[in-house]
Amino acid sequence: MEGLANVAIENLMHTKLVAYQIHTTIQKFKNSGGARRRRRRRPPTASRLKGPRKRFCLQVIKKRPRKPDVADVHEWCSAATDLDL
């Protein structure tokens, strides 16, 4: 009877040890950032930049040609169809 009690105690101690090792491994993994979902990096805009980079970005945006609106496209298409080739 005493032998069975010792085996049961050893099994219990082993189970607790394994559970503790699993727990500590999971905690290390969580704290390392490996378990966190990585956020997608959004492309930088002028509002999220600071200092010289922001000034440079605003200058580039200012110099960039504007996107043509529907009226411009319609005008160009009608002018292109009026040409005699």
N, C-alpha and C positions, 0 to 999 in steps of 0.2 A: 504494500500500500504506500509505503514511504517512497519507493522508487517512482511510482506513478505521479506522486505529488511533485517530486523533483523535476520530472519530465514536463509536467504541466507548467511549472514555474519557469523552466528554461524556455519553453515555447512562448509563453507570455512575454518574457523579457526580450526574446528575439523579435517577436511581433512589434513590440513597442520601439525597439531599436530601428527596425526597418521603417516603421511609420514616421519616426523622428527624422531619419535620413531623407525620406521622400519629402517631408514637410520643409526641411531646410533647403533642399534642392529647388523646390518650387518657389520659395521665398527669394532665393538668389536670382532665379530666372525672372521673377516679377520685378525685382529691384534693378536688374540690369537693363530694363527697357525692351528686352526681347519679346515679352508677352504683350506689350502695348501695341495697339494698332498705329501704324505710322500714318501721320497726317500727310496729305498731299501738299506739296509746296505750291502755293499759288504764284503765278508769275508776278514779279515786282511791278508795282505801279508807282507813280509819283507820290501818291498820298501815303504809301508805306515806306518811302525812303526818307533819309534825313541828310542835311548838310550838302556837301558838294555833289554827291550823287543825285540828290533831288533836283538841284539847279540844272545839272547837265541833262537829266531826263526831261525836265520841263522845256529846255531849249530844243531838244530833239523833237519833242511832240509839237512845239510851236512851228518848227521848220518843215515838218512832215506835211505833204499835200493832203488836203481834205478829201474825204470820200465823196465821189460825185453822187448827187441826188438824182431822183427819177427824171426831173425836168432836163438836166444836163444830158443824160443818156438818151432821152427822147429826141432832143435837139441834134445830137451827134448822129443818131440813126437816120433821122429824116434828112439831114444834110448829106449823108453818105448815099442815100438812095436817090437823091436829086442829081447826083453827078452823072454826066454822060461819058461813058467809057467807050 
